[in-house]
Amino acid sequence: MQLKDLIKGGINATFSNTVKSIGNLNSTGLTGAIAAIYEQATHDFTSCPILVICADSFDAQSLRTNLKALLPKTDIEYFSDWETLPYDTLSPHQDIVSSRIKLLAAMPEMSDGIVITTVQALMPRIAPVSFIKKQSFSIKVGDKRDITMMKKDLITHGYLLVEQVLSPGEFAVRGSIVDIYPMGSKTPYRIDFFDDEVDSLRIFDVDSQRSLEKINSVSMLPAHEFPLDESGISLFRSNYRDAFVGANLTNHPIYQAISKGAIPAGIEYYLPLFFSEVDPVFNYLNEKFKIITVDDVTKACDDFDVDVHKRALEYAGNSDHPTLPAQKVFLTPKEFTDNLKKFERISLYKNPFAEDSVSKRGFYNTDFEKVPEIAFNHQEKESSRVFVAFTDEKISHGYRILICALSEGRRQSLREIMPQVLVDKFGMKAASSFEDFLNEKAPLMMTIAPFDEGIILPSSKLCVLTESELLGFKVVKQRRASYKSQLSQDTIIRNLSSLKEGQVVVHIDHGIGRYRGLKILDIGGIKGEFLTIEYQNGDMLNIPITALSKVARYSGSENPPLSRLGNDTWSKKKAKAVQKVTDVAAQLLDLYARREAVAGTAFKVDEKALDEFASGFGYQETPDQMAAINNTINDLSKEQPMDRLVCGDVGFGKTEVALRAAFVVSSAGSQVAVLVPTTILAEQHYQNFKDRFAGTAINVELLSRFKTVKQQNEVIKEIEKGSVDIIIGTHKLLSKDIKFKKLGLIIVDEEHRFGVKQKERLKEIRAQVDLLTLTATPIPRTLNMAMEGMRELSIIATPPEHRLAVKTFVTEKSDSLTREAIMRELRRGGQVYYLHNDVATINQRAEQLAKLVPEAKIGIGHGQLNERDLQKVMRDFYHQRFNLLVCSTIVENGLDVPTANTIIIDRADLLGLAQLHQIRGRVGRSHHQAYAYLFTPPKQLLSKDAKLRLDAISSLEELGAGFVLATHDMEIRGAGELLGEEQSGQIESVGFSLYSEMLEAAVKSLKEGHEPSLAEITLNECEIDLHLPCLLPTDYIADVNTRLSLYKRISSCKTPDQFEDLKVELIDRFGFLPDATKNLFEISSLKVLATELGIKRINGDAKGGIIELNQNHKISNEYLIRLMTTCKHNEYRITGPSSLRYNVPESESRSRLEILKQLLQAFAANSSLTK
């Protein structure tokens, strides 16, 4: 049986005949699941494009998920609304605008496919169809284009000129190279001009900024849904004056901004003023389009209209944000209905089972039935009676039943809790798809399908059941992120990239000061760029950019005292830190030696089986994620016990590392314990593991307080017998009462959240079994370098693709803003956290919110609830039983709720920076724009420290900010987690970056077998001055932050390959290297070799130079003596106890750089480096 036959079989003859006669079809009796199936069948009533209109975005997204599963080969697009409220003062995220414009351009030409949208998206009046077409153009290889004119054209089309292209609607110009990110495109492009001809077009990676592949043409769409050219602005001004006659326009910021060519927030609700005529979205649909409406779109339209008029009244008389009449900006309900009537359409209703629905509405009914209440609790045997009776009764009447699970793991879980009496009687065969079920004869089957609801089809004798009917709650499908292909820049490099004037930095020789910008100075006729640092008493120090490796961003206390130039305070601090660092390094080496001495289990890796398991991940691993996986598996294959820490933000892929490690160990016959801090997180991990190990022989179990005591005891017995391969639970797993048969690996999630006793128990276990710890506490990559394998550390720093940074607002609390923020989220089907960190008044605040936002379903969660009640609240929120959680800071470490994308933090001024960052991280875990509102008292009442904290959190919107920007107190917390809290004081005194470098040097010295000296630990890097211009000229790279970032990256290169890769990147991004930049690369490369040789300083010019050596240099003294005694023309001579001079003959044709390079290479060939 085919799906279309199934559907048509469920529709009576009158209904079918009606379709032929009137073309418009209203059908009742379709719930969520069958609506999706129905649309698959109806897709063939047309070979045409279909517009599906839902009452709200929650239904639209859900329907899209269902349809994608049923129609994997069909293009299914989502036309979003702006995700703002009517007359909002916010504008949509650029990604939303990009996807809208892409579809607006495509719909007039569509011949098939499905577009899903909402009533809210269709109500605004938008640009006429002709606008998108006229504003679109293409760029091809070989085109003749003037770069200056192209720049003007792009600005006219609404594209934003930036230094570095990151988002759709941006472009950058650097010499003969133009980078552009077209609207509607998944990738940005690099256009290389030769004179006025397009010489090449390349796709490039937005993270690394590297070119990836060549193409022949690029399609360009306008950057906005309105024009920003002279005529567009002129028409806007004229229409604005007509709309607000008599207004004092100097007080109207919207009018003033557009007059200057700027785009104010909320401009979308003035869009009709840019045009003589506007169109509804319906006008973009070609004549082939058919429409399907889902649920009561007419009511949704009426509700929207009421909301529009209510909000128009709220803004009435506001000159900052005057409102246009509703009928000018939005369709009226009648216009919406009239537009619907122009198209052949079908109306589906989600819950139309009321008996009078047919007679009252006059609809033709289908004979589909709703599934009755059959949910059961598998822990209570008696509760499954209703489900068993229902199944028995249906199958005895000739019905076949299909049970749908969200994933393979869920299918296995459901199979395990099915009443045995049913399985014994009818079997429980797996169906590969819905189609497979239709073609089979077994009475009871199970498949994987993301349906929301089940349904009964009497005419076809079929019954579809979902987890919602069986379990009594909606199961949340985990969104597994797809990942970007390139690794984020190393933390040590990004350390200075976003540095702003006035921020604190630390110089290894001079101490803590404030960054005061970059400046170009002319010294002796040679131009060079310098970084200026201000110290105590306003003293300024200019640091040449070739010595930038000695400068790092300061990470420590929020307002450290600045160092004073010319005294020894900084030296003393440094010496004290060196002493402590040496102790830490010795402890690390001792730990390392003891671990090396213990013989553990070397697990044999079955590469073929591992590859097969890895294929279940379904996404391309990021380089840093792959490195973490490979390093972990490599550790497991060694005899020494593993102790690896995997560090990464939520959703960045740590769990996949744990899954593969668990697979290797359990496949080799040992047991794996997964230890998590809370019962509810244990359940979430259990489901993830169950999903991935479905289809394998590995048995995954959960030890949880949500199980009965009897069930817990059974699981413990199974662990002791060895029949459980992977056990997931809380600290109870560490109890000495639980005896594993053969424990091989412990995976710990967020170790710092366990108590002292549990940590001590873990220390005991560390020496005996492999240990893998997962954490979201930022451990900067610099510390990884410092530890050099003392404790293995993997950092996963790449954010998921399409994840948007959280938009953060710091503002005074107000009821209107609170309601607006909550309603914006609820309207798109999302959930909201409202953080009120005062348990005494939290219930009162919840009552106030209930009155302010009666549309919300409210739950309350805080630390004074007993654990079971708190977990119930969190679980209910996770399962979307309510959509507004009023809570305390207890949510700081909570569940991953992908549908929660707005958080409101009351009295944000009372929370620390790390806490704010962690709490804000509760939202923004999906592709939706997330919002964080930080409510504070009036600014004049805030303390200086609170202002600084709030400024910092609002500026740290970058994804993975905890890692890339490495916020101050989080770094110290992360270091304390690795090294012990007693080290935090030393880190504060010299700053984190410097502490890390010192620790690295101390470990290296001890490994080489000698006590580290102050000079060794404090980065004794060679200084080279050849009196040559060495810089990135401003006409080559204009942006200060980009130059600063690149200077730091150049100074951080250590190998020829790293220098070469960076050169290639610069040529790719900015064009051919200027001579001064070539010099910079050469000298930076020579510095690396000179430092390794133990050379302190090189000062030279065209005639020669002086080389100063450190006391413990690596060059052979015999070679130096031979060099002095065998030279014929006095080219080399000793000028002091540790310095020598080299002279350049007048006849020499080599450059001073070439001469020094060859000399250093000769030194290296005759040094201890070659041994």
N, C-alpha and C positions, 0 to 999 in steps of 0.2 A: 504493500500500500504506500502511495506517495503522500507527502504532507498536504498537497493541494486537494487530493481525494478525501483525506481525513476531514479537512475543513468543510469542503462542499457537502460531505456526508452529514455534517452537523447543522446544515441550514435547510429549512423546509422549502418545499417547492414554490410556495407563494413568494417567499423571500428571493429565491433565485430568479424568478420571472420578473420581479420588480426591478432588479438590477438592469435587465435588458431594456425595460420600458422607460425608466426615468433617469438612469445614469447616476443618481445620488442614492447612497445606501446607508441606512442607519441600522446598526445591529446592537442588540444588548446581549448580555450573557458572556462577555469576554473578560476574564481576569488578566492580571499582568502577564502570566506565562503564555497563555493561549493567544493573547493579543499579538505577542511577538511572532508566534507560529502563524497566526492568521495573516500577518503582513508578509510572511515569506510566500504564502500561497497567493495572496493578492498581487504580489510583485509580478505574477505572470498574467494578471488580468490586463496588463499594460505592457509592454516592453518599453517603459518610459520612466522618466525621473519621478520620484515621489517625495512630497513634502509631508513630514509627520509633525503635527502640532500637539504638544503636550501642555497640560495646565500649569506645570511648574518645572523648574530645572532638575529637581530631584528625580521626577518621573522620566524626564528626557534622558538623563544620563543613565538611568537604570535600563531604560528601553534600548538605548544604544549598546549597552553591554550585552543584553539578550540577543539583539539582532546581529551583532558582530559574531557571536558564537554560532548562530544559525546560518548566517550568510557570509562565510569567511572570504568569498571571492567577490563580494559586492562592495563598492565604495560607499561607506556610511559616514557621513560628515555631520558635525554638530555646529549649527549656527547659533552662537551664544548671544545673549543680551549683553549689555555693557557691564553687568555685575555691579551696577550702582543703583541708587534709589532715584525715583523721578525728581528732577530739579536738584540733583546732588551737587555738592561742591567738590567732589572727587571725579577724576577721569578714569576710564578703564585702563588696565595694564596694556602696554604696547602689544603683547602677544595676543590679547583678545582682539584688539583692533586689526592686527595682521590677519588673524584667521577669518574675521568677518569680511574684510576687504577681498581676501582670496576667494571666498564663496560668492560674494556679490559680483565679482568679475566672472566667475565660472557659471553661475546659475542660468543666465540667459542662453548659454550654449549647451547646457547639459542634455544628453540624450538618454541617460539611464542613471542608476544610483539612487541613494536615499539621503535626504537631508532632514535631520531631526532638529526641531527648534521648540520654542516656548511662546506662549501668548505675549509675555513681556518683551521678547525679542522682536515681535512683529508690530507692536503698538506704536513705536516712534516713527515719525515721518523722517525719511532720510534723503540723501542726495538723489537727484534724478538718475535714471539708468544711464543716460548719455554721459554723465560726469565721469564715472569709472572708466568707461571706454575711451573717452577723449584724453584722460590723464595717464593712460597706459601706453608704454612704448617698449621697444627691445633694444639691446646693445649686442652687436655681433662683431666677431673678429674681422678686421679689415674695414670697419666703419670709420669714416672721417668725422672726427669730433674735436672741437677745441676744449681743452680741459677747463679753462676759465668759464666758458659758456655752459659747459656741463655742470659745473659747480653751481652756477646760478639757477639752471634748470632744476637740479635736484632740490635746492632750497625752495624754489617755487612749488615743487611737487610735495613739499612738506617734510622732506628729509632733513635730519639734524646733522650739522657738521660737528664732528667730534675728533678727539685725538686718536682714539682706538675704538674700532667698531665692535660692539658687544650684542646689540639687540636689533630686531627688525626696525627699519625706518631710520637707520644711522648711516653716515658715510664719512670717510676720512680721505684727505688729499695730502700726499707726500711726494713732492716733485712730480715725476711722471707716473706715479702709482696712485690709483684710486681704489679704496676698499669700500664696498657697499653691501648692505644687508637689505635686500628687497623685501617689501611687505609680502606676506604669504609664502615666503621661501623658508625652507628648513635650514638652509646654509647661507653664509655670506660669500661674496665673490671678490676677487682681486683683479682689477683691470690694469694692464701694463700698456702704457702708450709709447709709441715711437714717433716723436714729433706730434702730429695731429691725427695719427692713425692708431686704432685699437690693435696692438701687437699680439696680446694674449689675454685670455680669460681663464681664471683658475678659481676653483672652490678652495676656501681656506678654513682652518679650524679656529673657532672663536676663542678657545682657551689658550692654545699655544701660539696663535696668530701665524701658524705655518701653512703654506700652500699644500694642497693635497692632490688635486688632479685638474687637468686641463679640460675646458669645454668650449663650445663654439658660440653660444649665445646665452643671454640672460633676459628674462621677461621682467619688466618693471611695472609696479602698480603704484598708485598714489599712496602717500604715507598717512593720510587722514581721510575721513569721510566728508571733508569739506575743502574748498580751495583756499590757498594762502597766497595766490598771486595778487597783483595790484587790483585787477577787476573784482576778484572775490572779496578782498578787504574793503574796497570802495562800496560794493553792494551791501556788505554787512553793515558798514557805518550808516549808509542811507536808510536801510531797513530798521536799524536799531533806533535811529532818531525818530522814525515814523512810529515805531512800537512804543516808545517811551517819550511821547511828546511833552515838552516843557521841563524835562529832567535836566538837572545840572550835571552835564556829562563829565565834568572834571572829577566828580565824586563816584563815577562808575568805573571800577577797575577793569571789568570785562571789556568795556568799550575802549578804554585806554590801551589795554594790552594788545588787542587785535589791531588797533590803529598803528601800533609799533611793530606788527608782525610777530608778536609773541603769542603763545597759546596758553591761556589761563585754564586752571583746573575747572571742570564742569562745563566746558564749552559745548559739549554734545547737546545740551538742552537749549542751545541758541542756534543749532545747526540750520533751521529753516531760514535764518537771516542771511545766510551766504548765497541763497538761490532765489530766483524769481518764482520757481515752482519746485515743489518737492514731491517725492514718490513714496508710496508704501512699499515695503519689501515685496508684497505680492506682485508688483509690476516687474520685478526682476525674474519672475518665473515665466519661462516660455510656454507656448500653447500646449506642449506635450505633458506638462506637469499634471499629476493627480495629487489630491490631498487626502490624508488620513488624519482625523482628529482623535485624540485619546482623552477620554473623560470629558467633563463638562467645560469646554473651552469658553463657552458663552458666559458662564458664571465667573470664570477666571478673568475674563475681559471686563465684566462689570465691576469686580472687586478691584482690579487695577485702576479703572477709571475713578472709583471712589478715592483710592489712595492718592492718585494724581491731584485731584481737587483739594484734598486735605493738605497735602504738602505745599500746594500753591498758596493756600491761605497762610501757612506757617511762614513762608518767605515774603508775604505781601508787605510792601513798604520798605524792603531791605535794599538800599541802593548798591550795596556791595554785590548783591546777588538778586536782581529783580527778576521776576518770572514772566515769561510770555504766557498768553492765554493757552489753556490746556489744548483746545482744539487746533491751535496753530502748531503745537509740538507733537501731539499724539493723535492717533485715529480715535474717533468716537466709537463706542460699542456698535452702533448701527453701521458705520463705515467698515468696521472689522467684519461684521456678518455679511455685508454686501459683497465684500471682496471674496469671502469664502464661497459665495454662491456662483462666482464666475468659473469655478473649477469642478470637475467631476470629483466626488469625494465619498469617503466612508467614515462614519463616526463610530468609534469604539468606546465603550464605557467600562471602567475598571471594576466597579462594584454596583452593578445595576440590577441586583437580584430581588429588589423589592417587588412585591406581587403586582403593584399597580403601575409598574414602569411602562408596560406595553400600552395599556389602555390610556394612561394619562399623556404619554408622549406620542402615542400613535406610531411607535417603532415596530418594525418587523422583528420578531424574536428568534433567537437560536435556541437550541435545547441544551446548551451547556449548563452545568450545575456547579455550584460552589462546594468546595470540600468542607465537610462538617468539622467540629472540634474533635480531633483525634490525638492531640499531643500527649506524650507520655514521658515519665522520668525513668530512665533505665536503671536507676539505683533502687527504685521501688517496684518490685515485681508486679504488684497488683495494678499499678497505674497503666499498664499496657493493655488491659482488658478491652477498652473501647477500640483501640487500634486493631487488635487481633480480631475482634468481632466484625469491625468494618471490612477488613481485608477478606475474612472468611465469607461474609455475606456477598461482597462484590464478585469475588471469584466464582462462588457457587452459582451466580446469575450470569456467568459467561464473560465477565469483565477480565481484562488484563490490566495489571498495575505496573507503572514505571515510577521508581523512586529516583529523584534527581539530586545529586550532590554537587557542591561547588568545585571540588578538586579531587584528585586521586586519593589524597590523604583523608579528606572528608568522607569519601566513599568507603574507605576501609573502616573509619571510625563508626559510620552508620551501620556497616555490615556487622561490626562487633556488638552493637547494642540492639540489633534486631531481635525481637522475641524468638527464642529457639524453636518454639512450637510452629511458627510460620515457616521458618527455614526448613525444618524437617518435613513439613507437609508440602510446600510448594517450591522449595529450592530458592536460590537467589542468584540467578545468572547475571553476568555483567553484559551490558549492551555498549557497543563502541560509540553509538550516537543515537539520537532520537529516531533517525531513519532506520537504523539497524533494529531498534525495538519494534517498529511497525512491521518489519519483514519477518520477525520471529513469532513463535507460538507460545513460548513459556509464559505462565500466568503472572509471575512476579519477577521483575528485573530491576537492575540498578544501572544508572549511567551518570556521566558528568555533564551538567548543563547549568548555566548560571541563571536559572529562572527564579523569579521572586515569589511566585505563588503557584499553587497547583490548581487542577480543574478536573471535573468529571464530564465525559462526553458520552451520554447515554446511547445515541444513535450508532456510535462506533464501538460501544462497549469498551471504552478505554478510560483509565484513570491516571492522571499525572500528579504525583505528590512531591513536594519539595521539603527541604529541611525545616522551613518555617512551620509547616503543618505538623511535622513529626516532633520537633523539639520545643515548639511553642514560642520561639523567638527568631528574629532574623539573624542569619549568620553573616558576619562581615567578611567579605572577600578581601584578603590582604593585597594591596597594590604593590607589586614588585616593580621597582623602578628600573627603567632602562638607563644605561650609563653612558656618559660622555666618553669619547674615545681617547682623550689625552689627559695626562697627569697634570694636576695643578702645579704651579711653580713651587719649588722647595720653600719651606717656611723661612729658612735663613735668607733667602733671596727676596721673598715678598716682604721681609721685615721692614724695609724702608720704602717700598713702592707707593704706599698711600700716606707717607709722612706729611704732616701739615706743619706750617710755621708755628713755632711756640711749643711743639711737643718735645718731650724729654728724650734725649739720646745719651749714650755713654761712649766715651773714647777711652780705649784701653790705657793710654798713657796719661791722660789729663782729667778723666773722671766724668761726672754727670753734669750735663748742660742742656741748653734749649736750642733746638734746630732753628736757624734764622734764614734758611734759604740757600740757593746756589747762586754764585756770582762768578763772572768771567773777569780775571785780572790779567794785566799785561806786565810781565816781570822780565826785565832785560830784553824786551822786544819779542818775547815768546808768550802767546796767549794760552792760558790754561783755565780750567774751571775748578772752583773751590766750593766746599761745603762750609758754611759759617755756623759756628756754635757759640752761644752766649753763656758765659760762666758768671759766678758770683760777682757782684759790684759792677755788672754790665761789661766786663772784659770780654772781648771777641777774639775768636781763634779761627783762622781760615785753614781748612784741611784740604790738600790737593786730592782730587778724585782718584788718583792712583793709589792713595793710602786709605781708601774708603773701607777696606776690610777691617780697619781698626775701629770703625764706628758701627754701633748697633742701636736699634731702638731699645730704650730702657723699659724693662718689664719688672715692676716691683710695686712699692707702695704708690698711692695715687699722687702725692705731692712730695717727692724726695727733695732734700736740701741740695742746692747746686754746689758743685765743687768750686774751690778757690784756686785760681792759677798761681803758681809760684810758692806753694807751701807743701808740706809732706803728709797732709791728712789723707789724701787719696792713696798715696803709696802705702801708708800704714793699713788702711782698710783692705787694700789689695793683698798685702803680705799676710794679713790675718785670714782672708778668704783662701789664699793659697795653702796655708797650713791645714785648714779644714778640708779643702778639696783633696789634698794628699791622703788624709785619713780615709775619706770616702772611697778614693780610688783603691787604696790598699784593701778595704773591706770588700769591695767589688771583686778584686782579684782573688781574695781568699775564698769568697763564695763560689767563684768560677772554678777554682782549683778543686774545691770539695765536690762540686757537682760532676766535674770531669772524672773524679775518682770512683763515683758510684756507678755500678753496672745496672742498667735498666733493661727494658725490652726494646729490641730493634725490630720494628714492625715491617714486615715484607709488604711492599705495595704492588697490588695487581693493577698494572697500568691500564689494561683493557677495561677491566671492571670499573676503575675510577673514571675513565673517560666516558663510559656509558652513564655513570651516575652524574657526572658533571654536565652532560648534555641536558639533564632535567632542569638546569638553571634557567635556560631559555634566553639568556642575554649575554652580550659580549662583556667579559670581565674587563675592568679597568686595569692599566698596568700596575698600579700600586696594590689593587686587590689581588691580582694574579701573583704578584711578588709575595704577598702575605700568605697566599695559599701554598705556593711552591716552597717557601721557607718553612712553613709549618710541617708540610709533608716530609721535607728533608730532615727536620728535627726528629720526627717520629721514626724515621728509618735508622737513626743512630742509637747506640746503646745507652748514651748518657740521657738521663731524664730531661725532657723538654720543660722549659719555663718561659713561655712566650706570651707577651702582652700585645693584643691587637687593639689599636686605638682608632676610632672613627666616629663621626657624628651619626645620629640615628638615621637609618635608611641608606647608609653609604656602603653596605655590603659585608659587615662583620660576620653576620650569621652564616653566610655562605662559606666563609673560612672554617667556622666551627662544624658545619655540616660535613664538609669534605674530610676534616680531621676525624670526625666521628665515624665516617664511612670506612676510612683506612683501618682504624683500631678495631671496630666491631667486625669488619670482614675478616680480620686476622684472628678472631676468636676471643678477644678481650672485651670487657665491659666498659661502657662510657657513662659517667655521671655528669649531668648538666645541672649546675647549681645556680639558682636565681633568687633575688631578694624577696619577691612577693609571690603569693599563691596565684594571683591573677596573671602575672607575667609568666609564671610557670605554665599556665594553660595556653598562653599565646605561643610560647616556645614549643610546647608539645604539639600544637597544631601545625606549626611550621615544619618540625621534624617529621611528623606523621605524613604530611604531604610529600616531602622529598623522599622518604624511605618507602613510600607505597610502591608495591611491585617488586620489592626486594625481600629476602628472607630475614631481614633484620627486624627484631621485635622492639618497638618503642613503647615505653610505659610512662605513666605519670603518677607520682606520689604526692597527693594533695589533700588538704583538709576538706576539700569539697567532695572527697570520696568518703564512704562510711568507714568506720573503724575496721569492720570485717574486710572490706575491699583493700584497705591499706595493708592489713596484715597479710592478705593473699599476695599483694605485690611484693612485700618484703621477703616472703618465702620464695617467690619466683626469682628474686635477685640472688638470694643465697644459693638456689639450685643452679643459677646460671642461665635460666631460660629467658631472662630479660637482657637484651643487648645494650639498649640505651635507656637510662632512667632519668627523668626530668623532675626536679622538685626543689624545695626551699632548703634551709640549713639543716632540716631533719636528716638529709642525706649524709651529713657529716657525723651524725650520731654513731657512737661506738656500738650501739645495738644493731646497726645494719651491717651485716657481714657480706661483702661481695665475694663471689666465687673467684673472679679473676679481673680485678679492676685495672684497667690499662690507661685511662685518660679521664681527667676531671676538666670540665669546661666551666669556668666561673664568669657569670655576667655581673659586671659592676661590683668588684670585690670591696671597694671602699664603703659600700652600703651595708656590709655585714658587721656584726659586733666583734668585740675583742676576742671572745672565746672562739668564734668561728675562724677568725684570722689566724689565731695560734694553731688551731687544728689544721688549717691549710698549710702552715709552715712545716708542720710535722710530715704531712703527706707529700709536700713538694719533692723531698729527697727520694721518694719511693716510686712515684708514678709520674707520667707526663701531665703537665699542667698548661692549659690554654686559658688566658684571661681576656675577656672582652670589656672594653670601657669606652664611654663617650666623653670622659674627662680629657681635655686637651693635653697631650704629652707632645711638646714640640719636637720636630724632627732633629733639631740640633742636639737634643739629649740622646737621641739614637746614635748620632755620630760619636758623642762623648763616651757612651758606654761600650761601644765597639764589641758587642757580643757578650758583655758581662751579664746582662740579662737581655734576652732577645726581645726586640720591639719592632712591630710592624705598624705603620701608619697608613690608613686609607683616607685620603684627603679629597677625593674627587666627588663632587655632588652629582645626584641623579639628574638626568636630562629633563628639561621642561619644569624643573622645580624653580619656583620664583622666590626671590628674597622676601622676607616679611616686611611689609610696609609699616613703619613704626611712627606713631604720633605721640608727642609729649604735650599734654594739654590739661587745663583745669577741668575738673569734673562738672558735667552738666547733664540734666535729665534728657534734654533733646538729643545730645550727642550719643548718650548711652542707648537710647531707643533706636536712633538711626544706625548705629554700629551693629546692634543685635539684629535689627530687621534686615539689614543688607545681607547678613549671613544666612538668616533663616529663609529669606526669599530665594536663595540659590540652593536650598536643600541642605544647608550645613548646620554645624553645631558651634556653640560658643562656651568658652570658659569665662567666668566672671570671678576674679580673684579678690576676695575680701578677707584680709589676714587678721581678723579679730573675731575669735570664736564667740565671744560674749554677744556680739551684735549681728552675727552672720544670718541668723533666722529672720531677724528684723529686716535686714537688707534684702533677703530673698522675697519677703512679703512686698516690699516696696517695688522690686523688679516685676513681680507678678501683676501689680497694678499698672506699672509703666508699660509693660509689654505683655498684655493678656494673651497674645498669640503664642507665647513661648510655653513649653512644658519644662518645669524647673525641678532640678534635683540639688541636694546639698551634701557636700562632702568635706570633712575636716578631721584632724588628728585625734579629736576627743571622742569620735565615734568608736565603738568597739570594732575590732578588725573585720569580723564577718559582715557587719552593717556597711562599713566603708567599702569593702570589696564588692558588696552587692550594688552600691551606688555606682562605683566605677564600671562594673560589668554592665549595668543597665545603660549607662552613658555610651559605653563602647558598642552596645547592641542597638543604639539609637531609640531607646524607649523614652528618653527625654532629650531636649536639644539645648538646654541652658544649664550648665553646672556651676552653681555658686560654691566656691571652694576656698580653702586656705592654701598655703604653700605646699601642702601635702601632694599636690599634683606635679611638683617639680620633677619627680622621677616617677612618671606614670606610664599608662599604656600608650601605644601608638594608635591614635584615633585619626585616620586619614580624612574623615569628614569634618573634623573640628578645625576651622581655619580663621577664627577670630578669638582673640583673648583680650579681656579688659582687666587691667591691673589697678586696683584702687590703692591710693597712697603708695605709688611706685617709688616715691622719694625715700621710703623707709627700708628699701631692699638694697642689698649689695649688688655690685656689677655682675659678678658671676651668677648670682641667684636670678637676676633679671634676665640674663642671657639664657640660662637653663629653662626658666619658666616660659620665656618667649618661644623657646624651641618646642613647646607643646603643640604649636600650630605651624602650618607651612610644610606639611608632609605629603602634599599631593600637588597636582598641576594647577590648582586654583591659587589666585592671589590671596595671600593671608594678610591679616591686619592685626597689629598689636596697639592698643590704646593704653598709654601710661598716664593715669589720672594723678594729678598733684594739687596741693594747695596753690594759691597765687604765687607767682615767681618771687615776689619780694619777701615771702616767708620761708623760702627754701634756703638751706645752708649751702655754703660754697661747695662742699664735697658732694652734696646731693645733686647740685647743678652739673658738676663735672661728670658724675656717674650717668646722669640722664642724657647729657650731650654725647657721651661715649656710646651708650647703647643705641641712641637714635642714629648715630653715624655708622655703627657697625652693622649695616644691613646686608653686607656681602655674605653669600652662602658659605657655610663652613667657617664663619668668622672665628669661632673658638679655636680653629686650627690655623687658618691662613693668617689672620691678624693676631691670633694668640693673645687674648685679653689678659690684662695684668695679673689679677689675683687667681685666674684660672691656671695660668702657667705655673704659679707657685704651688697651687693645690696639686697640679699634675706632677710636679717635681717631687713634692712631699710624698706622693703616693709611691713613687719609684725609689726615692733615696732615704726617706724618713723625714718626719716633720722637723727634727732638730736642724735640718739644713736650710729651712725656710728663711731664717734670719740672715744667713750668709748670702743667700740669693737676693734678698732685699737690699743688702748693703752695696752690692756691685752691679745688680741688675741680672736678669736671667741669662741673656745672651752671652755676656762675658763669663758668667759662672760656668755655662755649658762648655765654652771654649777652654777654660782653665781645666775643667774636669777631663776633657778630651786629652789635653796635653799631659796631665798628670798620669793618666792611665797608660798613655803611650810610653812615657819615661820609665814607669815601673815595669812595663812589659819588656823594655830593652835592658832591664837589669840595673838601673841606677836611680838614686833618689832624685826626684825632679827639682830643678832650681827655679827661683823666681823668674829669671829671664826666660827659661824654657816655657814655663806655664803661662806667662803673660805675652804670648804671641810675638816672638822676636822675628818679625817679617822684614825682609830686605827692602830698603828704599832705593829706588833708581831714579836719577835725574840726568837725562842726556841733553837737556836744553832743546827739546823738540816739542812742538805743539801736540798735546795729547788730550783730546776731548771729543765729545759728540756735539758738533756745531749746532747752534740754535736754528740755522736755516736747513739743517738736515732733520733734526727732531726738535720741534718747537716746545712740546709740553714738558714742564719741569719735572713732574712726577714720573713720566715715562723715562726721561733721561736719568733721573736718580735711581730708578729701578734697574735700568740697564747698566749703569755704572756699578751697582752692587752685584749684579749678575756677572759682569766681566771680572770683577775683583774676586768673585767666589769660584771662578773656574780653576780647576786643578790639573786637567789633562789636555793634551793637544786636541783630542776629539771634542771635548767640551768647548774649547775656544772655536774650533772649526764650525761646530753646530750653531754656535751663537752668531758667528760671522754670516753664515748662510741665512739665518733667520733675519738678521738686520738687512741684508741685501734684498731678501724677499719682501720685507715689510716696508723698507724706506728707500730702497734703491742702492746704487753702488756706493761703497764706503769712501768717504772723503779721506785725504791723506792723514789728517789729524786723528781720525778714528782708526786708520790702519796702524799708526804709531801707538795708539792706546792699546790695541790688541797685542802688538809685538812686545811692548814693554811689560804689559801684564803677564804675558807668557814667560818672559825672561825672569820676572820676579819670582815665579813659582820655582824655577830651577835654581836660581841664586839662593833662595831661602833654604831649599833642601841641602844645598852645598855648605850652608852655614855662613853665608856672606851677609854682613850687616848693612853695608851701604855701597852704592856705586854712583859716583858723580863724574860725568864726562861731557865732552863736546866733540867737535869735528877733529880736534888735534889729539884726543886721547882721553884718559880718565884715571881716577883713583878708586881702587877696590879695597874696602875695609872688611877684614875677616873677624868673625866671632872667635872666641878663645877655643871653642870645641868644634871648629869647622871640620868638614869631611874631606877636604882636598888633601892629597898626598903631599907631605912636606918635601919629600925627595923630588917629586915632580916639580914643585915650585922652585927648588934650588937649581934643578937642571935647566928649568926655563930661564932663570936669571943668567946662568953661566954660559948657556949655549947661544943666546940671541946675539946676532951680528951687529945690529945697528942700535943697540941700547933701547930696544922696544920695551923691555920690561926691567924694572928695578924696584928694590925695596925702599919704601919711603918712611917706614916706621916699624915698631915691633909687630904690628898686625895689619899692615897695609902695603899694597904694592901699586906701582903706577904702570900703565901701559900707554905707549906713544904710537901715534899713527903717522907713517911716512907721508910726505907730501905727494908722492906718486901713487898713493893708495886710491883705487877706484871704488872699493866697497863702501857702502854707507856705514855710519857709526853704529847703526842697529845690527847690521850684518857682521861687523867686526866683533862686537860684544857677544853676539849669539855664538859665533864660532869659538870664541875664547872660553865661554861658559861650557860649551859642549866638550871642549878639550879638558877643562877642569873635571867635568863629570866622568869622563872616560878614565881619569886618573884619581879616583876618589873611592871612598868606602861604599858609595851608592851602587857601584858595579859588583860588589861582592855578594 
